[in-house]
Amino acid sequence: MPPRRAAAHAMAYVTAPDLETARSIARTVVERRLAACANLWPIESMYRWKGRLEEANEVVIVFKTRRALLQKLIATVREKHP
């Protein structure tokens, strides 16, 4: 068998506190051509914070990108995320 090549494509999963923030992050990433596509979904999250169970409405962004662009995509999300 020939050796397997690393996948050229990647997906990134990001949560945002609200739709406006998610749209802003997604728009910037796609406009900068760091992802071919961004999908936004409303979700309900449950997590422990400071010893308490918390619940929050958030928005998930799933980016479809190339591995070569992943680090730039991450840097852009960090720049835009509150």
C-alpha positions as CSV (number, residue, x, y, z in Angstrom):
1,M,0.0,0.0,0.0
2,P,1.2,3.5,-0.7
3,P,1.9,5.8,2.3
4,R,-1.1,7.9,3.4
5,R,-0.9,11.6,2.9
6,A,-2.2,14.0,5.5
7,A,-5.6,15.4,4.6
8,A,-5.4,18.7,2.8
9,H,-8.6,19.9,4.3
10,A,-9.7,20.8,7.9
11,M,-12.7,21.9,9.8
12,A,-12.6,24.3,12.7
13,Y,-15.3,24.4,15.5
14,V,-15.8,27.8,17.2
15,T,-18.5,29.0,19.6
16,A,-19.6,32.6,19.9
17,P,-21.8,34.2,22.5
18,D,-24.5,35.4,20.0
19,L,-25.5,35.5,16.4
20,E,-24.1,39.0,15.7
21,T,-20.6,38.0,17.0
22,A,-20.7,34.7,15.1
23,R,-21.7,36.5,11.9
24,S,-18.9,39.0,12.3
25,I,-16.3,36.4,12.9
26,A,-17.5,34.2,10.0
27,R,-17.7,37.1,7.6
28,T,-14.1,38.2,8.4
29,V,-12.7,34.7,8.0
30,V,-14.5,34.0,4.7
31,E,-13.7,37.5,3.3
32,R,-10.0,37.0,4.1
33,R,-10.3,33.7,2.2
34,L,-9.2,31.7,5.2
35,A,-12.2,29.4,4.8
36,A,-14.3,28.4,1.9
37,C,-17.5,28.3,4.0
38,A,-18.8,29.0,7.5
39,N,-21.9,27.3,8.9
40,L,-23.7,28.9,11.9
41,W,-26.0,27.0,14.3
42,P,-27.8,28.2,17.4
43,I,-27.0,25.9,20.4
44,E,-27.7,25.5,24.1
45,S,-24.6,24.9,26.2
46,M,-24.3,23.4,29.7
47,Y,-21.0,23.7,31.5
48,R,-19.5,24.0,35.0
49,W,-18.1,27.4,35.9
50,K,-16.7,28.2,39.3
51,G,-18.3,25.1,40.8
52,R,-21.8,25.8,39.4
53,L,-23.7,24.3,36.5
54,E,-24.3,27.1,33.9
55,E,-26.5,27.2,30.9
56,A,-26.2,29.6,27.9
57,N,-27.4,30.1,24.4
58,E,-24.5,30.3,22.0
59,V,-23.8,30.0,18.3
60,V,-21.5,27.4,16.8
61,I,-19.4,28.3,13.7
62,V,-18.0,25.4,11.6
63,F,-15.4,26.5,9.2
64,K,-14.4,24.4,6.2
65,T,-10.8,25.3,5.3
66,R,-7.4,23.9,4.2
67,R,-4.8,22.7,6.7
68,A,-2.4,25.3,5.3
69,L,-4.7,28.1,6.3
70,L,-5.7,26.8,9.8
71,Q,-3.2,28.8,11.9
72,K,-4.2,32.0,10.2
73,L,-7.8,31.2,10.7
74,I,-7.2,30.6,14.4
75,A,-5.3,33.9,14.7
76,T,-8.2,35.7,13.1
77,V,-10.8,34.1,15.4
78,R,-8.7,35.1,18.4
79,E,-8.5,38.7,17.1
80,K,-12.3,38.9,16.6
81,H,-13.6,36.8,19.5
82,P,-14.8,38.7,22.6
